[in-house]
Amino acid sequence: MVVAVTRPTRLNISQAAVTHNVQQVRESAQASFVFLAVKANAYGFGLVPMSQAALAGGVDGLAVAVLDEGLALRQAGITAPILVLGITLPQYAKLLADNQVMATVGSLAWLETAAEYLSPDGPRLQVNLAVDTGMGRIGFRERATLETAIAYLKAHDDIFDYQSIMTHFSEADSTEEDYFHQQLHCWHALTDGLPMPPLVHLANSGAAMYHADEMPTDVIRAGTVVYGVEPSLGELRDDDYLEPVMTLETELVFVKRCHKGEGVSYGHTYYTEEGEWIGTVPVGYGDGLPRKMQGFEVIVNGERRPIVGKLAMDQMMISLPGELPIGTTVTIIGRQGDVENRLEDVADYVGLAPWEISTGLQERIYRQITD
Ligand SMILES: *Cc1c(COP(=O)(O)O)cnc(C)c1O
């Protein structure tokens, strides 16, 4: 995969914002151990730089979706605890163990197969048991089977290390709390009195912010809040307690003055006014910006200016307030003075969730940590 370092398009991760947001969620939950979810290229922010910023900002562990993401972090020299949130094929038990990457397990059968690939001479496999209390995705659904799996782990503690247990809420950031409480009740019914491992974690961002007094939150798994997005999108709290982490900036690489009626980009969906200045920036839908962003206002020279014409794969055009020099910064997401675009604004404009936008941002965009 090619990362475009020679073009002036940058995704910046604000270290100060990450540190601030980690503190916010840690305080709210009174957590002693915070996993940051860095699945899907760290919600699109960039797996390695985001993980580095998060560790510098105080998180204790990283949670990935698939083993490969964990291995990429180990290859980048990251030694912090890593948890795979999804199911890994049990054939990879040794690869998991050799790299000290914790596996999430939802059945006894998985453990039995994994055992065939492990040996008491090698490192033990760290295990996180998933309990399905109503998310309906993965995990043990009955107390008896969970109990059997725990007993199996204890009986085979020469190859397994029972480190962790979790559940995941389907609705922790809503004004409608019934289903959340039903899941919490189910958690107690399934796990109370069973032998618990060192790490017990239920809360995602929403639960950590809004339900910390109702359950154990010594260990939490946060994503959303750390990336600077309010879990309820402002519905439960609108006091701006988080700082936006991502800025997406580019520069004018071409500028021209047009006559009335000149068509811009594919299909000429926009015609210029007499004397209108049009700027071109090197970023497009091939970088993951939705084509529906046509008309969205980016920030140039401290002013909001619209994207005009269709976004092309690698370039797009902006109506400028007048002649501006090549190299002028164009902020797609971020702030210039008092004018700010957040990831949520882009998402709103195109009718998608913030994470649908950010996870779509391609590897081609160079990512870096800034102050
Ligand atoms: C993604 C994920 C999280 C983080 O969720 P946020 O709502 O972004 O805080 C936590 N736990 C699991 C199992 C996840 O898949």
The ligand as an SDF file (V2000), in Angstrom:
LIG
                    3D

 15 15  0  0  0  0  0  0  0  0999 V2000
  -15.2950   -1.2420   19.3470 C   0  0  0  0  0  0  0  0  0  0  0  0
  -15.4380   -1.8810   20.6530 C   0  0  0  0  0  0  0  0  0  0  0  0
  -15.2830   -1.1270   21.8300 C   0  0  0  0  0  0  0  0  0  0  0  0
  -15.1070    0.3670   21.8490 C   0  0  0  0  0  0  0  0  0  0  0  0
  -16.3830    0.9510   21.6940 O   0  0  0  0  0  0  0  0  0  0  0  0
  -16.6380    2.5160   21.7660 P   0  0  0  0  0  0  0  0  0  0  0  0
  -18.1200    2.6200   21.7870 O   0  0  0  0  0  0  0  0  0  0  0  0
  -16.0430    3.1160   20.5390 O   0  0  0  0  0  0  0  0  0  0  0  0
  -16.0110    3.0140   23.0110 O   0  0  0  0  0  0  0  0  0  0  0  0
  -15.3280   -1.8250   23.0300 C   0  0  0  0  0  0  0  0  0  0  0  0
  -15.5370   -3.1660   23.0640 N   0  0  0  0  0  0  0  0  0  0  0  0
  -15.7210   -3.8960   21.9570 C   0  0  0  0  0  0  0  0  0  0  0  0
  -15.9570   -5.3570   22.0740 C   0  0  0  0  0  0  0  0  0  0  0  0
  -15.6910   -3.2920   20.7200 C   0  0  0  0  0  0  0  0  0  0  0  0
  -15.8890   -4.0130   19.6170 O   0  0  0  0  0  0  0  0  0  0  0  0
  1  2  1  0
  2  3  1  0
  2 14  2  0
  3  4  1  0
  3 10  2  0
  4  5  1  0
  5  6  1  0
  6  7  2  0
  6  8  1  0
  6  9  1  0
 10 11  1  0
 11 12  2  0
 12 13  1  0
 12 14  1  0
 14 15  1  0
M  END
$$$$
